[in-house]
Amino acid sequence: MSIDEKIVEVGPLQWFYRETNPVNETGKLPVLLLHGLPSQSFTWTVIMPDLAAQGFRSIAPDWVGYGRSTKPDKRDFSYTPDAFVDALTGFIQAIELDRFYLVVQGFLASAGIQYALRNPDKIERLAIINTPVSADIKLPWKMQQLGLPFIGDMMTQDPLLVDRTLEGGSRQTISDKDLDVYRRPFLKSSDAGRSLMNTVRNIQLSQSMAEIESGWKAWTRPTLFVWGLTDPWLSVEPAQKLVGSLQNAELVTLEQAGHYPQEHWSEKVGDALITFLRRQEVK
């Protein structure tokens, strides 16, 4: 199953995204997959063909500032959660997604949850994979350093920060072939490092988490949490509490997976997603 690579212009922003389409038209809603820090849409490329095989169109963009999407100067894009939500809104409109399934993973992808809570009419189902979801969550020190004066400027210009962060969060080795893809934007231009630094400096995690925590009170859409239990940065406890309090939620845990479960446990993550998405067909 091939994965198409596309670009769409949304005002001054250029979004790169990957897309798979099922062989036969099924009428199923599309799946939008959002990556976290400091990742790219490439993180979903093992799962996307599995979704297509089950009849789902899937779309995985590189966030603005990441991968092969445009990396605007901070004077032109504030890199705040609201800026990312607004940009995502424009992307969704540009590719004409009316109603869809949303899958998010990682820091920054919480902007996808904010989008969902602000636009529940657009979301059929929500899947959350090792993503901050409650007000007591802090940005891990490994990521905080990327936004520090002087230190952050140097660290974010080092392509090996991708290795250290992705492997540190996964607690697993990532193949050199895959790391080459993740490093490439940092080797190509200093803009990639500056975008990452600006994101960390403006992530406003406490404000975003306060909005998300408050928003759960009115959330009724079916929600799946998939959690790698060896995540060094995010405990499963907030997800467990939410499953107990939300109207229609479930939790799948992966005992050996870390912060980026889709990297090393893609088959299990894919199976959990497909089971969750297909269940809605049974009336």
Sequence and secondary structure as in RCSB ss.txt:
>XXXX:A:sequence
MSIDEKIVEVGPLQWFYRETNPVNETGKLPVLLLHGLPSQSFTWTVIMPDLAAQGFRSIAPDWVGYGRSTKPDKR
DFSYTPDAFVDALTGFIQAIELDRFYLVVQGFLASAGIQYALRNPDKIERLAIINTPVSADIKLPWKMQQLGLPF
IGDMMTQDPLLVDRTLEGGSRQTISDKDLDVYRRPFLKSSDAGRSLMNTVRNIQLSQSMAEIESGWKAWTRPTLF
VWGLTDPWLSVEPAQKLVGSLQNAELVTLEQAGHYPQEHWSEKVGDALITFLRRQEVK
>XXXX:A:secstr
   EEEEEEETTEEEEEEEE  SS      EEEE  TT  GGGGTTHHHHHHHTT  EEEE  TTSTTS    TT
T   SHHHHHHHHHHHHHHTT  SEEEEEESTTTHHHHHHHHH GGGEEEEEEES   STT    HHHHGGGSTT
HHHHHTT THHHHHHHHHHHTS   HHHHHHHHHHHHH THHHHHHHHHHHT  HHHHHHHHHHHGGG  S EEE
EEETT SS  SHHHHHHHHHSSSEEEEEETT  S HHHH HHHHHHHHHHHHHHTT  
